[in-house]
Amino acid sequence: MSDIMKSFSLEGKSALVTGGAHSIGFAIACAYAQAGARIFFNSSNQESMERGLAEYRKLGIDATGYVCDVTDEDQVKNMVAEIEKEVGTIDILVNNAGIIKRIPMCEMEVGDFKKVIDVDLTAPFIVAKAVIPSMIKKGHGKIINVCSMMSELGRETVSAYAAAKGGLKMLTRNIASEFGEYNIQCNGIGPGYIATSQTAPLREKQPDGSRHPFDQFIISKTPAARWGNVEDLQGPAIFLASDASDFVNGHILYVDGGILSYIGKQP
Ligand code: GCO
């Protein structure tokens, strides 16, 4: 393999992917495993973690799973300590775990708003804070925060999610600023509209068999004229976790088919 291609390798690296039992986190972790990394992931409950483990094993990936509420600092510290006991340092952290609540803002309970902020913004802070000290000791580290179109744009019903993902963009830049001197790079990956369980309600076929209005809207707003797939995120995620991106820091890499650059097709 050429030296330049070796810079994209994750051989010998350990990666923790929060919420890595399914969907985007699972796809990123599988890509990291194919690039040579050892995979650790968490789920919020035993059933999801075991289901994820079984899916990794089907692909021949010897992942290690934990049940951990990433909003609970003690649970996160225990999980990170367990992993570090086994591998020394977590080289790559992907803050992927996240939830969304689509509720018109004036109908949203404060508790619902706080829950989204807790999972989508406070938890990435907690997990990053837990892994950074070992990264500093080791002299390098990669933190990738899964941001969103909503790190840049708002829309009806996603006030909490947009506030969290906008905050996550700035947390990414702040971690980059505070720890760049320790050779820690912190970047974001910003999925566009990706066909996952989280966006399934936005793509449901209508009773008459026609496409969901939001589905048609996204197609018209995307130069690629399609929804993304989780596989579209794998190459960019490997880049941000590899030596190839050692001078990329504080950047949000949008993998959106061009939505953020496009006014949209004339109806
Ligand atoms: C929504 C969607 C988006 C996407 C993604 C876009 O309700 O608008 O769920 O939030 O999931 O985050 O990047």
Boltz pocket constraint, residues with backbone or C-beta under 6 A from the ligand:
constraints:
  - pocket:
      binder: B
      contacts: [[A, 100], [A, 102], [A, 147], [A, 148], [A, 149], [A, 150], [A, 155], [A, 158], [A, 161], [A, 190], [A, 191], [A, 192], [A, 193], [A, 194], [A, 198], [A, 199], [A, 202]]
      max_distance: 6.0
